[in-house]
Amino acid sequence: SSGINAEYGRDDKIQMLFPAEKEPIKPFLHRSRELFTKFGVSTILVVGGAGDYLDVADTVLLLDCYAVTDVTERAKEIAKLRPVSVPSLTPMTEPNSRVPSLGSLKPFCGKIRIVNKAGVSYNTEGSEEASTLDLTALEQLVEVGQTRFIVEVLKKLVDKPQGSLSSLLKSLDAGIQSGGLGVVKDDSNWLARPRILEIAGAINRYRHLILE
């Protein structure tokens, strides 16, 4: 959920009360097309009380008594009757890539313990207490073999040349596609392949990660 000014913008009355130049939030309604055309980011949005998104939607599906109907053509006709004014905004810029310092992953090359599918215990240099890589929020991890796979990937990345997180994982994914799980570890019988998204999620949840 989010504030209505972040989703839809502000109506005429609010704009009269509070000038646009004092509102730091740019409505998602005004950015959704740019996200797709400039960055290739698609949006799936569920709305029940605001039709402004009909103006920017490529496809509109109606759920009626659990039956889904494509009503895109009708939605476009309605949008033309009361078009939404989308202001000209400063173009969005591409975010900086996350470039991890791969040496900071070295604790996974030492003594670790895979507690379960959602937790990995490891020790950092100079600390007597174990730390935990908490993967609880990665709901698509369904078995411990995937967690083992992630740990092996973290070990593998330590010796890789520096690069952005996305480029490292794309290279890894391409290697697995062509060479199988053995690319990560020779004895891969106890491993199960997670999605690249879960591997990225695990790295981003590593509290001792250092970024360049």
N, C-alpha and C positions, 0 to 999 in steps of 0.2 A: 504494500500500500504506500501511497505518497500523498503529499499535499495537493489540493486541487489546482493551485497555481503552477505546480511542477508538471502536472499531467495535461491540463487543458489551457492554461493561461488565465487571464483575468477579463471579466466582462467590462462593458462600457462604464458602468457606474463606479466600479472599483478603480478603473483607470482615471476617472475624473477626481476621485478622492485621493488616490495615491499615484503620482506620475510614474510612467514606465521607466524613466531614467533612475528612479530610486529602487527599482525592483531588480535584485541581482539574479533571480532565478529565471532561466530561459525555459519556457514550456517544452516538454518533450514533443508535443504536437508540432512545434515549429522546427524541430531538429530531426524528426524521424526519417524524412525523405533524404536528407543529407547523409545521415548515417548509412543508408543503403547505397546511394549513388556514389558516394566518395570512399566509403570504407567497406562496403559489401556486408554490412550488418543488417540482418533481417529482424523484424519485430513481430511477435505474436502477442496481440493485446486482446483481453476480454473486457468488454464494456457493456453496460446495461442502461446507462442513463445519460450518455453524451454522444451526440452524433457528429461532432466536429471531425473525428478521425475518418469519417466516410470520405472526406475530401482528399486525404493523403493515402488511403488504403489501396492496395493493388487487388486484394481479394477480400470479400466480405461474406462470412458464413453466418447463417441464422440457426440457432438451436431452438426448436419448437417441439415440446413434448418428447425430448430426447432424440428427435430426428434432425439431422443436419441438412440444410439447404443452401446452395450457392445463390446469394442474392446480390452479387456484385453489380450487375447491370442496373437493377432497381435502385441500389444505394447510390450509384453515380448520378442517376436521374434526380434523386432527392437532393444530393449535394449541389447540383447546378441551380436548384431553386433558391438556396440560401448559402452561397459560397462563403467559405471562411477566409478571412484576410490573413495571410501569412507574411509577416514583416521580413524585410531584408536584414539578416543578422551577419555579424562578423563570422567568416568561414571558420569551421572547426579545424584544428591542427591535429595531426597524428601524434598520439602519445609516445613518449620515449620508451624504447625497448628496455626490458629488465635484463640486465647482464649480470648473472651471478658470478661471484668469485668461487670458482669450482674447488679451490683449496679448502673452503669453509665446509665442504661436504665430507672431509676426511674422517670425522668421528664414525661414519658408517662403515669405514674400512677396518675399524677396530672391533672391540667387543660390543655386540648388540644382542638384544633379546626381543623377538617378535612376540608381544604379549597376546595379541589377537589380531583380527583383521583391521582393527581401528587404532592400534597402538604399537609403537616401536620404542623400546628403551635403548638409550645410547649414552656413552660417556664422553664428555668433552675434556680436552687437555687441561690439567690443573684443577679439575673439580672431582671431588670424591663422590658426590651425589649424582645419580643417574638422571638424565633428562628424558622427556617423552615426546615423541613426534605424534601428535594427536590427530588422527584421521577420521574422527567420529562424524564430522560434517560431510565427508565424502560418501554420500549414500549409495553411489553406484559400485562401491567396493563390496562385494558379496561373499568373498571367501579369502582365507588367509593366504592362499597361493598368489593372489594379486598383490598383497602387501609384501610378500617375499620378492616378487618381481620388482616392485618399486624400490626396495632396498638394494637389489642388485644393480638397478639402473643408477642409483645415487653413487654406488661404488664405481661404476663404469665411467661416470661423468667426471670424476676427479682427475683422470688422465687425459681428458679431451682438451683440445685448444679452446681458448676463451671465445665466447660468442653469446648472442642473445638467447634467452631461454626458449623462445619460439623456434629459432633456427636449430638449436641443439636437439630439441624434441622432434622436429620435423625430420632431421637427419637420422635420428634413432628409429623413428617410425618407418622410414624408407628402408633402413637396414633390416628391420624385423620382417617387413613385408617380403623382402627378397630372400632373407636367410633364415627366418624362423626364430624361435625363442633362444636358440643356441647362440645368437649374436650377443645376447646379454650374459648368458652363462652356459658353459658346455653341458653341465648336468642340469637340464631344465625340466626334469620329470616332476618336480614339486612346485613348479611355477605356473601361474595362470596370468594371461595377458590382460591388463586393465586398459582403459582408453588413455590416450595421451593427456586428456583433460585431467584425469585423476593423478597422473604423474606430476603434471604442472601444479595441481592443487596441493600435493604432498610437499613439493619443494617450497611453495609459497607459505606453507604452514610450519616450516622448519625455523624455529626461533633463532637459531644461530647462523642463519644464512647472511652472508655479506654480499652486497651489491656493488658493482664497480661504478 
